[in-house]
Amino acid sequence: MTPQFLREEAARFRGMAEMQEREASKARLLKMAVDYEAQAKAADELTEPALGEATKVKVAKKVAGSDAA
């Protein structure tokens, strides 16, 4: 699931909560929206590096082949 999809789902649950009359149903739907937003934020952090952080680069070691002298 992409962060965009998760945010769309959060918005959908917020919209459903606005239409509910029962407080328990509103609270449940709003909690689900918060959960989706948290998942979207976590997905963003996995896919986009923070601007202030250094990027780690791994350098592969060169391995001598069988034709090395």
CHARMM internal coordinates of N, CA and C (Angstrom, degrees):
IC EDIT
DIST 1 N 1 CA 1.4500
DIST 1 CA 1 C 1.5269
ANGL 1 N 1 CA 1 C 108.80
DIST 1 C 2 N 1.2874
ANGL 1 CA 1 C 2 N 115.61
DIHE 1 N 1 CA 1 C 2 N 133.81
DIST 2 N 2 CA 1.4613
ANGL 1 C 2 N 2 CA 120.94
DIHE 1 CA 1 C 2 N 2 CA -179.18
DIST 2 CA 2 C 1.5243
ANGL 2 N 2 CA 2 C 110.12
DIHE 1 C 2 N 2 CA 2 C -84.83
DIST 2 C 3 N 1.3402
ANGL 2 CA 2 C 3 N 117.35
DIHE 2 N 2 CA 2 C 3 N 157.10
DIST 3 N 3 CA 1.4624
ANGL 2 C 3 N 3 CA 119.84
DIHE 2 CA 2 C 3 N 3 CA 176.77
DIST 3 CA 3 C 1.5311
ANGL 3 N 3 CA 3 C 112.38
DIHE 2 C 3 N 3 CA 3 C -57.39
DIST 3 C 4 N 1.3372
ANGL 3 CA 3 C 4 N 116.49
DIHE 3 N 3 CA 3 C 4 N -35.97
DIST 4 N 4 CA 1.4693
ANGL 3 C 4 N 4 CA 119.69
DIHE 3 CA 3 C 4 N 4 CA 179.57
DIST 4 CA 4 C 1.5299
ANGL 4 N 4 CA 4 C 110.39
DIHE 3 C 4 N 4 CA 4 C -63.55
DIST 4 C 5 N 1.3255
ANGL 4 CA 4 C 5 N 116.91
DIHE 4 N 4 CA 4 C 5 N -44.79
DIST 5 N 5 CA 1.4588
ANGL 4 C 5 N 5 CA 120.94
DIHE 4 CA 4 C 5 N 5 CA 178.78
DIST 5 CA 5 C 1.5308
ANGL 5 N 5 CA 5 C 110.37
DIHE 4 C 5 N 5 CA 5 C -61.01
DIST 5 C 6 N 1.3245
ANGL 5 CA 5 C 6 N 116.68
DIHE 5 N 5 CA 5 C 6 N -43.65
DIST 6 N 6 CA 1.4648
ANGL 5 C 6 N 6 CA 120.59
DIHE 5 CA 5 C 6 N 6 CA -179.35
DIST 6 CA 6 C 1.5307
ANGL 6 N 6 CA 6 C 111.05
DIHE 5 C 6 N 6 CA 6 C -62.36
DIST 6 C 7 N 1.3280
ANGL 6 CA 6 C 7 N 116.63
DIHE 6 N 6 CA 6 C 7 N -39.96
DIST 7 N 7 CA 1.4702
ANGL 6 C 7 N 7 CA 119.62
DIHE 6 CA 6 C 7 N 7 CA 178.50
DIST 7 CA 7 C 1.5276
ANGL 7 N 7 CA 7 C 111.45
DIHE 6 C 7 N 7 CA 7 C -68.39
DIST 7 C 8 N 1.3211
ANGL 7 CA 7 C 8 N 116.80
DIHE 7 N 7 CA 7 C 8 N -36.48
DIST 8 N 8 CA 1.4726
ANGL 7 C 8 N 8 CA 119.95
DIHE 7 CA 7 C 8 N 8 CA 176.91
DIST 8 CA 8 C 1.5289
ANGL 8 N 8 CA 8 C 110.61
DIHE 7 C 8 N 8 CA 8 C -64.33
DIST 8 C 9 N 1.3165
ANGL 8 CA 8 C 9 N 116.32
DIHE 8 N 8 CA 8 C 9 N -40.32
DIST 9 N 9 CA 1.4627
ANGL 8 C 9 N 9 CA 120.25
DIHE 8 CA 8 C 9 N 9 CA 177.54
DIST 9 CA 9 C 1.5256
ANGL 9 N 9 CA 9 C 110.69
DIHE 8 C 9 N 9 CA 9 C -65.24
DIST 9 C 10 N 1.3165
ANGL 9 CA 9 C 10 N 117.45
DIHE 9 N 9 CA 9 C 10 N -40.24
DIST 10 N 10 CA 1.4699
ANGL 9 C 10 N 10 CA 121.10
DIHE 9 CA 9 C 10 N 10 CA 177.82
DIST 10 CA 10 C 1.5249
ANGL 10 N 10 CA 10 C 109.72
DIHE 9 C 10 N 10 CA 10 C -60.81
DIST 10 C 11 N 1.3197
ANGL 10 CA 10 C 11 N 117.03
DIHE 10 N 10 CA 10 C 11 N -43.67
DIST 11 N 11 CA 1.4694
ANGL 10 C 11 N 11 CA 120.82
DIHE 10 CA 10 C 11 N 11 CA 178.66
DIST 11 CA 11 C 1.5356
ANGL 11 N 11 CA 11 C 110.64
DIHE 10 C 11 N 11 CA 11 C -63.83
DIST 11 C 12 N 1.3143
ANGL 11 CA 11 C 12 N 116.16
DIHE 11 N 11 CA 11 C 12 N -39.44
DIST 12 N 12 CA 1.4734
ANGL 11 C 12 N 12 CA 120.43
DIHE 11 CA 11 C 12 N 12 CA 179.28
DIST 12 CA 12 C 1.5304
ANGL 12 N 12 CA 12 C 110.45
DIHE 11 C 12 N 12 CA 12 C -63.10
DIST 12 C 13 N 1.3262
ANGL 12 CA 12 C 13 N 117.29
DIHE 12 N 12 CA 12 C 13 N -42.65
DIST 13 N 13 CA 1.4676
ANGL 12 C 13 N 13 CA 120.37
DIHE 12 CA 12 C 13 N 13 CA 179.00
DIST 13 CA 13 C 1.5281
ANGL 13 N 13 CA 13 C 111.52
DIHE 12 C 13 N 13 CA 13 C -67.24
DIST 13 C 14 N 1.3393
ANGL 13 CA 13 C 14 N 116.81
DIHE 13 N 13 CA 13 C 14 N -35.69
DIST 14 N 14 CA 1.4722
ANGL 13 C 14 N 14 CA 118.96
DIHE 13 CA 13 C 14 N 14 CA 176.25
DIST 14 CA 14 C 1.5251
ANGL 14 N 14 CA 14 C 110.57
DIHE 13 C 14 N 14 CA 14 C -64.03
DIST 14 C 15 N 1.3285
ANGL 14 CA 14 C 15 N 115.97
DIHE 14 N 14 CA 14 C 15 N -41.23
DIST 15 N 15 CA 1.4651
ANGL 14 C 15 N 15 CA 120.33
DIHE 14 CA 14 C 15 N 15 CA 177.61
DIST 15 CA 15 C 1.5167
ANGL 15 N 15 CA 15 C 111.71
DIHE 14 C 15 N 15 CA 15 C -62.87
DIST 15 C 16 N 1.3116
ANGL 15 CA 15 C 16 N 117.02
DIHE 15 N 15 CA 15 C 16 N -40.95
DIST 16 N 16 CA 1.4660
ANGL 15 C 16 N 16 CA 120.78
DIHE 15 CA 15 C 16 N 16 CA 178.09
DIST 16 CA 16 C 1.5246
ANGL 16 N 16 CA 16 C 110.26
DIHE 15 C 16 N 16 CA 16 C -65.46
DIST 16 C 17 N 1.3354
ANGL 16 CA 16 C 17 N 117.34
DIHE 16 N 16 CA 16 C 17 N -36.57
DIST 17 N 17 CA 1.4613
ANGL 16 C 17 N 17 CA 121.06
DIHE 16 CA 16 C 17 N 17 CA 180.00
DIST 17 CA 17 C 1.5278
ANGL 17 N 17 CA 17 C 111.12
DIHE 16 C 17 N 17 CA 17 C -65.20
DIST 17 C 18 N 1.3300
ANGL 17 CA 17 C 18 N 117.00
DIHE 17 N 17 CA 17 C 18 N -35.93
DIST 18 N 18 CA 1.4657
ANGL 17 C 18 N 18 CA 120.60
DIHE 17 CA 17 C 18 N 18 CA 179.99
DIST 18 CA 18 C 1.5209
ANGL 18 N 18 CA 18 C 111.67
DIHE 17 C 18 N 18 CA 18 C -63.91
DIST 18 C 19 N 1.3296
ANGL 18 CA 18 C 19 N 117.17
DIHE 18 N 18 CA 18 C 19 N -29.02
DIST 19 N 19 CA 1.4596
ANGL 18 C 19 N 19 CA 120.66
DIHE 18 CA 18 C 19 N 19 CA -177.45
DIST 19 CA 19 C 1.5325
ANGL 19 N 19 CA 19 C 112.85
DIHE 18 C 19 N 19 CA 19 C -86.89
DIST 19 C 20 N 1.3125
ANGL 19 CA 19 C 20 N 118.05
DIHE 19 N 19 CA 19 C 20 N -10.48
DIST 20 N 20 CA 1.4642
ANGL 19 C 20 N 20 CA 121.06
DIHE 19 CA 19 C 20 N 20 CA -177.42
DIST 20 CA 20 C 1.5244
ANGL 20 N 20 CA 20 C 111.11
DIHE 19 C 20 N 20 CA 20 C -80.04
DIST 20 C 21 N 1.2991
ANGL 20 CA 20 C 21 N 115.88
DIHE 20 N 20 CA 20 C 21 N 144.50
DIST 21 N 21 CA 1.4626
ANGL 20 C 21 N 21 CA 120.68
DIHE 20 CA 20 C 21 N 21 CA 176.32
DIST 21 CA 21 C 1.5252
ANGL 21 N 21 CA 21 C 111.10
DIHE 20 C 21 N 21 CA 21 C -96.46
DIST 21 C 22 N 1.3098
ANGL 21 CA 21 C 22 N 116.57
DIHE 21 N 21 CA 21 C 22 N -33.36
DIST 22 N 22 CA 1.4645
ANGL 21 C 22 N 22 CA 119.80
DIHE 21 CA 21 C 22 N 22 CA -178.29
DIST 22 CA 22 C 1.5202
ANGL 22 N 22 CA 22 C 109.99
DIHE 21 C 22 N 22 CA 22 C -78.26
DIST 22 C 23 N 1.3228
ANGL 22 CA 22 C 23 N 116.26
DIHE 22 N 22 CA 22 C 23 N 130.47
DIST 23 N 23 CA 1.4626
ANGL 22 C 23 N 23 CA 121.75
DIHE 22 CA 22 C 23 N 23 CA -177.87
DIST 23 CA 23 C 1.5260
ANGL 23 N 23 CA 23 C 111.78
DIHE 22 C 23 N 23 CA 23 C -62.88
DIST 23 C 24 N 1.3363
ANGL 23 CA 23 C 24 N 116.97
DIHE 23 N 23 CA 23 C 24 N -36.73
DIST 24 N 24 CA 1.4630
ANGL 23 C 24 N 24 CA 120.30
DIHE 23 CA 23 C 24 N 24 CA -179.75
DIST 24 CA 24 C 1.5283
ANGL 24 N 24 CA 24 C 110.33
DIHE 23 C 24 N 24 CA 24 C -63.61
DIST 24 C 25 N 1.3202
ANGL 24 CA 24 C 25 N 116.70
DIHE 24 N 24 CA 24 C 25 N -40.39
DIST 25 N 25 CA 1.4661
ANGL 24 C 25 N 25 CA 120.53
DIHE 24 CA 24 C 25 N 25 CA 179.10
DIST 25 CA 25 C 1.5231
ANGL 25 N 25 CA 25 C 110.55
DIHE 24 C 25 N 25 CA 25 C -67.80
DIST 25 C 26 N 1.3373
ANGL 25 CA 25 C 26 N 116.87
DIHE 25 N 25 CA 25 C 26 N -41.50
DIST 26 N 26 CA 1.4685
ANGL 25 C 26 N 26 CA 120.40
DIHE 25 CA 25 C 26 N 26 CA 177.36
DIST 26 CA 26 C 1.5161
ANGL 26 N 26 CA 26 C 110.75
DIHE 25 C 26 N 26 CA 26 C -59.57
DIST 26 C 27 N 1.3333
ANGL 26 CA 26 C 27 N 115.89
DIHE 26 N 26 CA 26 C 27 N -46.78
DIST 27 N 27 CA 1.4645
ANGL 26 C 27 N 27 CA 120.49
DIHE 26 CA 26 C 27 N 27 CA -177.75
DIST 27 CA 27 C 1.5248
ANGL 27 N 27 CA 27 C 110.92
DIHE 26 C 27 N 27 CA 27 C -62.93
DIST 27 C 28 N 1.3253
ANGL 27 CA 27 C 28 N 117.09
DIHE 27 N 27 CA 27 C 28 N -41.02
DIST 28 N 28 CA 1.4635
ANGL 27 C 28 N 28 CA 121.12
DIHE 27 CA 27 C 28 N 28 CA -179.92
DIST 28 CA 28 C 1.5279
ANGL 28 N 28 CA 28 C 110.68
DIHE 27 C 28 N 28 CA 28 C -63.77
DIST 28 C 29 N 1.3203
ANGL 28 CA 28 C 29 N 116.90
DIHE 28 N 28 CA 28 C 29 N -45.01
DIST 29 N 29 CA 1.4624
ANGL 28 C 29 N 29 CA 120.98
DIHE 28 CA 28 C 29 N 29 CA -179.55
DIST 29 CA 29 C 1.5324
ANGL 29 N 29 CA 29 C 111.86
DIHE 28 C 29 N 29 CA 29 C -67.35
DIST 29 C 30 N 1.3311
ANGL 29 CA 29 C 30 N 116.58
DIHE 29 N 29 CA 29 C 30 N -39.38
DIST 30 N 30 CA 1.4636
ANGL 29 C 30 N 30 CA 119.81
DIHE 29 CA 29 C 30 N 30 CA 178.30
DIST 30 CA 30 C 1.5283
ANGL 30 N 30 CA 30 C 110.79
DIHE 29 C 30 N 30 CA 30 C -66.96
DIST 30 C 31 N 1.3270
ANGL 30 CA 30 C 31 N 116.85
DIHE 30 N 30 CA 30 C 31 N -36.16
DIST 31 N 31 CA 1.4664
ANGL 30 C 31 N 31 CA 120.31
DIHE 30 CA 30 C 31 N 31 CA 176.69
DIST 31 CA 31 C 1.5265
ANGL 31 N 31 CA 31 C 110.03
DIHE 30 C 31 N 31 CA 31 C -64.31
DIST 31 C 32 N 1.3161
ANGL 31 CA 31 C 32 N 117.09
DIHE 31 N 31 CA 31 C 32 N -40.14
DIST 32 N 32 CA 1.4607
ANGL 31 C 32 N 32 CA 120.58
DIHE 31 CA 31 C 32 N 32 CA 177.58
DIST 32 CA 32 C 1.5288
ANGL 32 N 32 CA 32 C 110.27
DIHE 31 C 32 N 32 CA 32 C -63.66
DIST 32 C 33 N 1.3354
ANGL 32 CA 32 C 33 N 117.10
DIHE 32 N 32 CA 32 C 33 N -39.44
DIST 33 N 33 CA 1.4660
ANGL 32 C 33 N 33 CA 121.17
DIHE 32 CA 32 C 33 N 33 CA 178.50
DIST 33 CA 33 C 1.5266
ANGL 33 N 33 CA 33 C 110.39
DIHE 32 C 33 N 33 CA 33 C -62.93
DIST 33 C 34 N 1.3192
ANGL 33 CA 33 C 34 N 116.96
DIHE 33 N 33 CA 33 C 34 N -41.90
DIST 34 N 34 CA 1.4682
ANGL 33 C 34 N 34 CA 120.98
DIHE 33 CA 33 C 34 N 34 CA 178.84
DIST 34 CA 34 C 1.5276
ANGL 34 N 34 CA 34 C 110.08
DIHE 33 C 34 N 34 CA 34 C -63.97
DIST 34 C 35 N 1.3237
ANGL 34 CA 34 C 35 N 116.54
DIHE 34 N 34 CA 34 C 35 N -40.76
DIST 35 N 35 CA 1.4659
ANGL 34 C 35 N 35 CA 120.35
DIHE 34 CA 34 C 35 N 35 CA 178.11
DIST 35 CA 35 C 1.5240
ANGL 35 N 35 CA 35 C 111.38
DIHE 34 C 35 N 35 CA 35 C -61.87
DIST 35 C 36 N 1.3267
ANGL 35 CA 35 C 36 N 117.02
DIHE 35 N 35 CA 35 C 36 N -43.05
DIST 36 N 36 CA 1.4652
ANGL 35 C 36 N 36 CA 120.20
DIHE 35 CA 35 C 36 N 36 CA 179.02
DIST 36 CA 36 C 1.5319
ANGL 36 N 36 CA 36 C 110.83
DIHE 35 C 36 N 36 CA 36 C -64.73
DIST 36 C 37 N 1.3192
ANGL 36 CA 36 C 37 N 117.34
DIHE 36 N 36 CA 36 C 37 N -39.73
DIST 37 N 37 CA 1.4687
ANGL 36 C 37 N 37 CA 120.29
DIHE 36 CA 36 C 37 N 37 CA 177.81
DIST 37 CA 37 C 1.5214
ANGL 37 N 37 CA 37 C 110.93
DIHE 36 C 37 N 37 CA 37 C -63.17
DIST 37 C 38 N 1.3315
ANGL 37 CA 37 C 38 N 116.93
DIHE 37 N 37 CA 37 C 38 N -40.69
DIST 38 N 38 CA 1.4626
ANGL 37 C 38 N 38 CA 120.67
DIHE 37 CA 37 C 38 N 38 CA 178.66
DIST 38 CA 38 C 1.5265
ANGL 38 N 38 CA 38 C 110.68
DIHE 37 C 38 N 38 CA 38 C -63.95
DIST 38 C 39 N 1.3163
ANGL 38 CA 38 C 39 N 116.95
DIHE 38 N 38 CA 38 C 39 N -40.56
DIST 39 N 39 CA 1.4629
ANGL 38 C 39 N 39 CA 120.54
DIHE 38 CA 38 C 39 N 39 CA 177.55
DIST 39 CA 39 C 1.5300
ANGL 39 N 39 CA 39 C 110.91
DIHE 38 C 39 N 39 CA 39 C -64.87
DIST 39 C 40 N 1.3244
ANGL 39 CA 39 C 40 N 116.59
DIHE 39 N 39 CA 39 C 40 N -38.66
DIST 40 N 40 CA 1.4698
ANGL 39 C 40 N 40 CA 120.52
DIHE 39 CA 39 C 40 N 40 CA 178.57
DIST 40 CA 40 C 1.5197
ANGL 40 N 40 CA 40 C 110.46
DIHE 39 C 40 N 40 CA 40 C -65.07
DIST 40 C 41 N 1.3148
ANGL 40 CA 40 C 41 N 117.08
DIHE 40 N 40 CA 40 C 41 N -41.34
DIST 41 N 41 CA 1.4614
ANGL 40 C 41 N 41 CA 120.93
DIHE 40 CA 40 C 41 N 41 CA 179.24
DIST 41 CA 41 C 1.5245
ANGL 41 N 41 CA 41 C 110.26
DIHE 40 C 41 N 41 CA 41 C -64.58
DIST 41 C 42 N 1.3263
ANGL 41 CA 41 C 42 N 116.84
DIHE 41 N 41 CA 41 C 42 N -42.39
DIST 42 N 42 CA 1.4644
ANGL 41 C 42 N 42 CA 120.58
DIHE 41 CA 41 C 42 N 42 CA 178.59
DIST 42 CA 42 C 1.5302
ANGL 42 N 42 CA 42 C 110.26
DIHE 41 C 42 N 42 CA 42 C -64.05
DIST 42 C 43 N 1.3162
ANGL 42 CA 42 C 43 N 117.18
DIHE 42 N 42 CA 42 C 43 N -40.47
DIST 43 N 43 CA 1.4630
ANGL 42 C 43 N 43 CA 120.84
DIHE 42 CA 42 C 43 N 43 CA 178.96
DIST 43 CA 43 C 1.5252
ANGL 43 N 43 CA 43 C 110.69
DIHE 42 C 43 N 43 CA 43 C -65.47
DIST 43 C 44 N 1.3332
ANGL 43 CA 43 C 44 N 117.15
DIHE 43 N 43 CA 43 C 44 N -37.48
DIST 44 N 44 CA 1.4687
ANGL 43 C 44 N 44 CA 120.62
DIHE 43 CA 43 C 44 N 44 CA 176.48
DIST 44 CA 44 C 1.5217
ANGL 44 N 44 CA 44 C 110.97
DIHE 43 C 44 N 44 CA 44 C -61.10
DIST 44 C 45 N 1.3244
ANGL 44 CA 44 C 45 N 116.64
DIHE 44 N 44 CA 44 C 45 N -42.80
DIST 45 N 45 CA 1.4621
ANGL 44 C 45 N 45 CA 120.58
DIHE 44 CA 44 C 45 N 45 CA -178.26
DIST 45 CA 45 C 1.5199
ANGL 45 N 45 CA 45 C 111.27
DIHE 44 C 45 N 45 CA 45 C -66.97
DIST 45 C 46 N 1.3172
ANGL 45 CA 45 C 46 N 117.02
DIHE 45 N 45 CA 45 C 46 N -29.04
DIST 46 N 46 CA 1.4663
ANGL 45 C 46 N 46 CA 119.88
DIHE 45 CA 45 C 46 N 46 CA 178.44
DIST 46 CA 46 C 1.5180
ANGL 46 N 46 CA 46 C 112.04
DIHE 45 C 46 N 46 CA 46 C -76.17
DIST 46 C 47 N 1.3341
ANGL 46 CA 46 C 47 N 116.61
DIHE 46 N 46 CA 46 C 47 N -32.73
DIST 47 N 47 CA 1.4594
ANGL 46 C 47 N 47 CA 119.67
DIHE 46 CA 46 C 47 N 47 CA -175.12
DIST 47 CA 47 C 1.5153
ANGL 47 N 47 CA 47 C 113.56
DIHE 46 C 47 N 47 CA 47 C -95.37
DIST 47 C 48 N 1.3149
ANGL 47 CA 47 C 48 N 118.80
DIHE 47 N 47 CA 47 C 48 N -24.18
DIST 48 N 48 CA 1.4610
ANGL 47 C 48 N 48 CA 121.74
DIHE 47 CA 47 C 48 N 48 CA -178.01
DIST 48 CA 48 C 1.5201
ANGL 48 N 48 CA 48 C 109.64
DIHE 47 C 48 N 48 CA 48 C -119.93
DIST 48 C 49 N 1.3304
ANGL 48 CA 48 C 49 N 118.47
DIHE 48 N 48 CA 48 C 49 N 119.46
DIST 49 N 49 CA 1.4628
ANGL 48 C 49 N 49 CA 119.86
DIHE 48 CA 48 C 49 N 49 CA 178.31
DIST 49 CA 49 C 1.5239
ANGL 49 N 49 CA 49 C 110.15
DIHE 48 C 49 N 49 CA 49 C -69.12
DIST 49 C 50 N 1.3099
ANGL 49 CA 49 C 50 N 115.60
DIHE 49 N 49 CA 49 C 50 N 147.97
DIST 50 N 50 CA 1.4607
ANGL 49 C 50 N 50 CA 120.49
DIHE 49 CA 49 C 50 N 50 CA 177.64
DIST 50 CA 50 C 1.5265
ANGL 50 N 50 CA 50 C 109.31
DIHE 49 C 50 N 50 CA 50 C -67.55
DIST 50 C 51 N 1.3107
ANGL 50 CA 50 C 51 N 117.22
DIHE 50 N 50 CA 50 C 51 N 144.01
DIST 51 N 51 CA 1.4587
ANGL 50 C 51 N 51 CA 121.24
DIHE 50 CA 50 C 51 N 51 CA -175.84
DIST 51 CA 51 C 1.5228
ANGL 51 N 51 CA 51 C 112.54
DIHE 50 C 51 N 51 CA 51 C -66.42
DIST 51 C 52 N 1.3179
ANGL 51 CA 51 C 52 N 118.07
DIHE 51 N 51 CA 51 C 52 N -32.49
DIST 52 N 52 CA 1.4553
ANGL 51 C 52 N 52 CA 121.21
DIHE 51 CA 51 C 52 N 52 CA -176.48
DIST 52 CA 52 C 1.5138
ANGL 52 N 52 CA 52 C 113.74
DIHE 51 C 52 N 52 CA 52 C -85.21
DIST 52 C 53 N 1.3055
ANGL 52 CA 52 C 53 N 118.38
DIHE 52 N 52 CA 52 C 53 N -9.62
DIST 53 N 53 CA 1.4554
ANGL 52 C 53 N 53 CA 121.22
DIHE 52 CA 52 C 53 N 53 CA -176.20
DIST 53 CA 53 C 1.5267
ANGL 53 N 53 CA 53 C 111.17
DIHE 52 C 53 N 53 CA 53 C -92.88
DIST 53 C 54 N 1.3257
ANGL 53 CA 53 C 54 N 114.36
DIHE 53 N 53 CA 53 C 54 N 145.55
DIST 54 N 54 CA 1.4645
ANGL 53 C 54 N 54 CA 119.65
DIHE 53 CA 53 C 54 N 54 CA 176.34
DIST 54 CA 54 C 1.5233
ANGL 54 N 54 CA 54 C 108.81
DIHE 53 C 54 N 54 CA 54 C -76.43
DIST 54 C 55 N 1.2987
ANGL 54 CA 54 C 55 N 115.19
DIHE 54 N 54 CA 54 C 55 N 146.85
DIST 55 N 55 CA 1.4552
ANGL 54 C 55 N 55 CA 120.56
DIHE 54 CA 54 C 55 N 55 CA 178.45
DIST 55 CA 55 C 1.5206
ANGL 55 N 55 CA 55 C 108.66
DIHE 54 C 55 N 55 CA 55 C -90.92
DIST 55 C 56 N 1.3340
ANGL 55 CA 55 C 56 N 116.06
DIHE 55 N 55 CA 55 C 56 N 130.83
DIST 56 N 56 CA 1.4557
ANGL 55 C 56 N 56 CA 120.62
DIHE 55 CA 55 C 56 N 56 CA 179.31
DIST 56 CA 56 C 1.5238
ANGL 56 N 56 CA 56 C 109.00
DIHE 55 C 56 N 56 CA 56 C -88.55
DIST 56 C 57 N 1.3159
ANGL 56 CA 56 C 57 N 115.07
DIHE 56 N 56 CA 56 C 57 N 133.09
DIST 57 N 57 CA 1.4553
ANGL 56 C 57 N 57 CA 120.47
DIHE 56 CA 56 C 57 N 57 CA -180.00
DIST 57 CA 57 C 1.5272
ANGL 57 N 57 CA 57 C 107.68
DIHE 56 C 57 N 57 CA 57 C -123.46
DIST 57 C 58 N 1.3089
ANGL 57 CA 57 C 58 N 115.90
DIHE 57 N 57 CA 57 C 58 N 129.39
DIST 58 N 58 CA 1.4599
ANGL 57 C 58 N 58 CA 119.92
DIHE 57 CA 57 C 58 N 58 CA 176.51
DIST 58 CA 58 C 1.5245
ANGL 58 N 58 CA 58 C 108.17
DIHE 57 C 58 N 58 CA 58 C -97.58
DIST 58 C 59 N 1.3275
ANGL 58 CA 58 C 59 N 115.32
DIHE 58 N 58 CA 58 C 59 N 133.79
DIST 59 N 59 CA 1.4544
ANGL 58 C 59 N 59 CA 120.87
DIHE 58 CA 58 C 59 N 59 CA 179.04
DIST 59 CA 59 C 1.5235
ANGL 59 N 59 CA 59 C 106.95
DIHE 58 C 59 N 59 CA 59 C -106.01
DIST 59 C 60 N 1.3110
ANGL 59 CA 59 C 60 N 115.60
DIHE 59 N 59 CA 59 C 60 N 127.51
DIST 60 N 60 CA 1.4568
ANGL 59 C 60 N 60 CA 120.12
DIHE 59 CA 59 C 60 N 60 CA 178.98
DIST 60 CA 60 C 1.5389
ANGL 60 N 60 CA 60 C 109.79
DIHE 59 C 60 N 60 CA 60 C -77.49
DIST 60 C 61 N 1.3177
ANGL 60 CA 60 C 61 N 115.45
DIHE 60 N 60 CA 60 C 61 N 143.47
DIST 61 N 61 CA 1.4645
ANGL 60 C 61 N 61 CA 119.56
DIHE 60 CA 60 C 61 N 61 CA 177.00
DIST 61 CA 61 C 1.5108
ANGL 61 N 61 CA 61 C 109.48
DIHE 60 C 61 N 61 CA 61 C -82.00
DIST 61 C 62 N 1.3165
ANGL 61 CA 61 C 62 N 115.35
DIHE 61 N 61 CA 61 C 62 N 142.10
DIST 62 N 62 CA 1.4537
ANGL 61 C 62 N 62 CA 120.32
DIHE 61 CA 61 C 62 N 62 CA 178.47
DIST 62 CA 62 C 1.5183
ANGL 62 N 62 CA 62 C 107.99
DIHE 61 C 62 N 62 CA 62 C -81.93
DIST 62 C 63 N 1.3024
ANGL 62 CA 62 C 63 N 115.77
DIHE 62 N 62 CA 62 C 63 N 128.39
DIST 63 N 63 CA 1.4595
ANGL 62 C 63 N 63 CA 120.97
DIHE 62 CA 62 C 63 N 63 CA -178.94
DIST 63 CA 63 C 1.5238
ANGL 63 N 63 CA 63 C 108.24
DIHE 62 C 63 N 63 CA 63 C -105.79
DIST 63 C 64 N 1.3382
ANGL 63 CA 63 C 64 N 115.22
DIHE 63 N 63 CA 63 C 64 N 130.66
DIST 64 N 64 CA 1.4582
ANGL 63 C 64 N 64 CA 119.69
DIHE 63 CA 63 C 64 N 64 CA 179.50
DIST 64 CA 64 C 1.5232
ANGL 64 N 64 CA 64 C 109.86
DIHE 63 C 64 N 64 CA 64 C -69.36
DIST 64 C 65 N 1.3085
ANGL 64 CA 64 C 65 N 115.91
DIHE 64 N 64 CA 64 C 65 N 135.36
DIST 65 N 65 CA 1.4617
ANGL 64 C 65 N 65 CA 120.99
DIHE 64 CA 64 C 65 N 65 CA 179.29
DIST 65 CA 65 C 1.5260
ANGL 65 N 65 CA 65 C 110.96
DIHE 64 C 65 N 65 CA 65 C -83.36
DIST 65 C 66 N 1.3023
ANGL 65 CA 65 C 66 N 117.03
DIHE 65 N 65 CA 65 C 66 N -176.92
DIST 66 N 66 CA 1.4567
ANGL 65 C 66 N 66 CA 122.21
DIHE 65 CA 65 C 66 N 66 CA -178.63
DIST 66 CA 66 C 1.5325
ANGL 66 N 66 CA 66 C 112.17
DIHE 65 C 66 N 66 CA 66 C -72.09
DIST 66 C 67 N 1.3212
ANGL 66 CA 66 C 67 N 117.97
DIHE 66 N 66 CA 66 C 67 N -17.67
DIST 67 N 67 CA 1.4631
ANGL 66 C 67 N 67 CA 120.32
DIHE 66 CA 66 C 67 N 67 CA -178.22
DIST 67 CA 67 C 1.5327
ANGL 67 N 67 CA 67 C 111.91
DIHE 66 C 67 N 67 CA 67 C -95.06
DIST 67 C 68 N 1.3379
ANGL 67 CA 67 C 68 N 117.71
DIHE 67 N 67 CA 67 C 68 N 16.17
DIST 68 N 68 CA 1.4707
ANGL 67 C 68 N 68 CA 121.34
DIHE 67 CA 67 C 68 N 68 CA 178.90
DIST 68 CA 68 C 1.5224
ANGL 68 N 68 CA 68 C 109.66
DIHE 67 C 68 N 68 CA 68 C -72.15
DIST 68 C 69 N 1.3002
ANGL 68 CA 68 C 69 N 116.86
DIHE 68 N 68 CA 68 C 69 N 143.59
DIST 69 N 69 CA 1.4634
ANGL 68 C 69 N 69 CA 120.12
DIHE 68 CA 68 C 69 N 69 CA -176.88
DIST 69 CA 69 C 1.4945
ANGL 69 N 69 CA 69 C 112.57
DIHE 68 C 69 N 69 CA 69 C -93.44
END
COOR INIT
IC SEED 1 N 1 CA 1 C
IC BUILD
